Amino acid sequence: MLNKLRNHCWLLLLFTSCRQTPADYVHFVNDTSNGLTLERNVGKFFYKAQLLPADYQILLAHRGNTAISEAERDSLRALYNAYYYLRFEVRTSTDPGISATTLQYNAVKNFVLVSGQDSLVAAICQPVASGKQHTFEYMLAFPRTESKGGALELVYNDPDRGSPVQHFRFKHENLDVTLF
């Protein structure tokens, strides 16, 4: 167990101390083997939950430009670290028969983020127009808590679509993977 912990710390230190390109960082965030993107198939459903670190949000806000001042970067990190940002996608193999109104205004009730002893409701639950058939995608933001250690668990429960309850567990060491 101690060796495993040392290896994870070493890899995290190595990754965060190397000067990587924005493309390398985006690839790291999107790579399912790194624990920031979780995917699964359950029956007729495909699920994808992705934890988006603060530096990823900064990179998106600056359209891939990393040439920002240290003061601006620190200010943006403080802003983006106030929330946990996640992207969530659910796809079905058949037409789910859900109206656009239901998707827009009622989706927030389907998501809970568990952090330590806290169950958080999404402050933002924005549907994303992905253009993919039978796919529903959302950007989620949950207020960040001061929980130390442990993991974050995104719980998705949508009985309207007939989807079984899903749990996506993100390890604590994945919360603050940095680019800069």
N, C-alpha and C positions, 0 to 999 in steps of 0.2 A: 504494500500500500504506500509506504514511504517512497519507494523508488518510483512508483507511478506518479505520485505527487511531484517529485523532483523533475521527472521528465516533462510533465505538463507545464510546470513553472519555467523550465529551461526553454521549451518550445515557445511559450508565450513571450518570454524575454527576448528570445532570438527574433521572433516575428515582429514584435513591437519596436525593437531597437534598430532593425534594418531599414534603410531608406528604400521603400518599395514605390513602384509607380502607382498612379491611380488605377490603372487597368489591373495590376496585380492585386490591389486591395479589393476592388470590386469582385474579381474572380474568387478571392479568399472568402468574401462574405457570401457569395452565391454557391460555393462548393459545399455540398451536403456532408462531406466528411469532416468539416470543421465545426459543426454544431450550431451554426447560425441559421441554417436553412434545413428545415425538417420536412420530409415528404412521406406520404403513405397512401396506399390504396386499401380501401375497405369496401367490399362489395362493388356497387356501381359508382362509388365516390372516390375521387382523388383529392387529397388535401396537401396544401403546401403552406407552412408557416415560416416566416422569416423575421428574425430579430435584426433590426437595423441600428447599428451603433451610431453615436453622435457624429463621429468623423465621416461616416457614410452620408449622413444628412448634410454635413458641411460641404462635402464633395458634390452632392446633388445641387445644393443651393448655388454653388459657384460653377456649375456646369463642367466639372472636371478640372478646373483651374486650381492648383495648389499654391499658387503664388499670392498668398495673403499674409498680412503682417501677423506677428505673434500675438499682438494685442487683440486684433480682430478675431483670430482663431480662438483665443481664450474666451472672448466675449461670446462667440457662437457656441463654443462647447458648454458654457454655463447655461445658455438658452436651451440647447438641445438635450442637455443632461437632466433637465427638469421633467422629462417624460421618457418612457420606454416606447419606442416606435417599432411597429410590426406591420408587415404586409401579410395578408392572408388570402388564400385562394381555395375555392372548392369548385370542383368540376364533376358533373354527372354524365353518365353515358346516355341518359334520356332527358327529354324536356321536363324540368321540374314543375312547370306550371305556376310559377310565382310571379306576381305582378311587379312592375318597376316601382310602384308606390311602396309596396311591402319592403322591397330591397332598400330603398332610400331611407325610409323613416323608422323602420322597426328592426333593422339589423343590429343595432347597438345592444339589444337585449340578448343576443346570441353569444356574446363574448364576455369573459371574465378573466382577469389576470391575477393569479395567486402569487404573492411575493411575501415569503415568510408567513406571518400570521394574518396578513392583509389580503382581502379579496377586493380587487380594484375594478371599477367600472370604467369603460373607455370614455375619455373626455372628447375624443374625436373618433368617429367611425364613418369614414368617407368611402362610398362605393367608387370603384375605378372602372372606367369603360375600357375593358381589355380587348374587346372585339372577338374574343374566343367564344365559340358556340357552347352553350350550356355551362358557362363558367361565370362565377361570381367572385369578384376580387375586391378587397377592402384595404385601405390604409387605416391603421389604428394607432392611437396615442393614449397611453395610460399614465397618470401622474406617478412620478418616481417616488419610491419610499426609501427610507433609510435602513432597510433590512440588510444585515451583513451576512455574507455566506449564503449557503443554500442555493436555490434555483428559482427561476421564474417558470410558471406553468400557465400557458394559455389554454383556457377551457372553451371549447366551441360546442354549443348545444342549439340545434335548429330543428325542432320537431316539425315545423311547417314543411320542410323539405324531406322529412323522413330520414334524416341523417342521424346516425348514432352519435352519442356524446364522444368528443375527441379531446385528448389531453396532449399538449405539446410542451415538453420540458426542456428549457434552456439552462445550461450550466452557468453558474455565477461568473466563472472566469471568462465567459464570452460576452459579458455585458459591456466591457470597456476596451475592446480591441481597437487600437488606434492606427491611424495612417501617418500622422505628422510627428 
